[in-house]
């Protein structure tokens, strides 16, 4: 397992790096047979240490955990426990998924755009350095970055599992049953919604 440990404006001890490698290595051996890649980033916010763990697992699985505590070791423990809880929740399915030899459908390629937020001021308001914007310019956000994105081909259950393992708020995918684009997303109340674009007369899988 390849693990990269780094800190944002903080120094990390060799003992902490060894602890991270040992803990994540044991976790990988339990659930996965193939090599994994992990990025562990420590930082500091106010008086707390933060830890962000991103693991690229087998067959497109992404696992993410975030932690915060009074010291770096405890912050790592918090983030690692988030990942461990999610893996325990999907233990059987994750293990089967990772060890399956069945050919997985290749994800569809798409483009992802990063949009700059629209200013709050009214159209035509003057700025000290910029000329007033027209109403049309105020309506649409500005594209400031473009990057490739994958749309995986999954069942609804697999999509929900990936959403939870990655700690994401939403996941766009092509439904293996209906072959239409679907979206699962996390609601404010903690439940997960599934948005299906298949025609209304299509049987629900």
Secondary structure in CASP SS format (residue, H / E / C, confidence):
PFRMAT SS
TARGET T0000
AUTHOR 0000-0000-0000
METHOD secondary structure of the structure
MODEL  1
X C 1.00
X E 1.00
X E 1.00
X E 1.00
X E 1.00
X E 1.00
X E 1.00
X C 1.00
X C 1.00
X C 1.00
X C 1.00
X C 1.00
X C 1.00
X H 1.00
X H 1.00
X H 1.00
X H 1.00
X H 1.00
X H 1.00
X H 1.00
X H 1.00
X H 1.00
X H 1.00
X H 1.00
X H 1.00
X H 1.00
X H 1.00
X H 1.00
X H 1.00
X H 1.00
X H 1.00
X C 1.00
X C 1.00
X C 1.00
X C 1.00
X C 1.00
X E 1.00
X E 1.00
X E 1.00
X E 1.00
X E 1.00
X E 1.00
X E 1.00
X E 1.00
X E 1.00
X C 1.00
X C 1.00
X E 1.00
X E 1.00
X E 1.00
X E 1.00
X E 1.00
X E 1.00
X E 1.00
X E 1.00
X E 1.00
X C 1.00
X H 1.00
X H 1.00
X H 1.00
X C 1.00
X E 1.00
X E 1.00
X E 1.00
X E 1.00
X E 1.00
X E 1.00
X E 1.00
X E 1.00
X C 1.00
X C 1.00
X H 1.00
X H 1.00
X H 1.00
X H 1.00
X H 1.00
X H 1.00
X H 1.00
X H 1.00
X H 1.00
X H 1.00
X H 1.00
X H 1.00
X H 1.00
X H 1.00
X H 1.00
X H 1.00
X H 1.00
X H 1.00
X C 1.00
X H 1.00
X H 1.00
X H 1.00
X H 1.00
X H 1.00
X H 1.00
X H 1.00
X H 1.00
X H 1.00
X C 1.00
X C 1.00
X C 1.00
X C 1.00
X C 1.00
X C 1.00
X C 1.00
X C 1.00
X E 1.00
X E 1.00
X E 1.00
X E 1.00
X E 1.00
X E 1.00
X E 1.00
X E 1.00
X E 1.00
X C 1.00
X C 1.00
X C 1.00
X C 1.00
X C 1.00
X C 1.00
X C 1.00
X C 1.00
X C 1.00
X C 1.00
X C 1.00
X C 1.00
X C 1.00
X C 1.00
X C 1.00
X C 1.00
X C 1.00
X C 1.00
X H 1.00
X H 1.00
X H 1.00
X H 1.00
X H 1.00
X C 1.00
X C 1.00
X E 1.00
X E 1.00
X E 1.00
X E 1.00
X E 1.00
X E 1.00
X E 1.00
X E 1.00
X E 1.00
X E 1.00
X E 1.00
X E 1.00
X E 1.00
X C 1.00
X H 1.00
X H 1.00
X H 1.00
X H 1.00
X H 1.00
X H 1.00
X H 1.00
X H 1.00
X H 1.00
X H 1.00
X C 1.00
X C 1.00
X C 1.00
X C 1.00
X E 1.00
X E 1.00
X E 1.00
X E 1.00
X E 1.00
X E 1.00
X C 1.00
X C 1.00
X C 1.00
X C 1.00
X C 1.00
X E 1.00
X E 1.00
X E 1.00
X E 1.00
X E 1.00
X E 1.00
X C 1.00
X C 1.00
X C 1.00
X C 1.00
X C 1.00
X E 1.00
X E 1.00
X E 1.00
X E 1.00
X E 1.00
X C 1.00
X C 1.00
X C 1.00
X C 1.00
X C 1.00
X C 1.00
X C 1.00
X C 1.00
X C 1.00
END
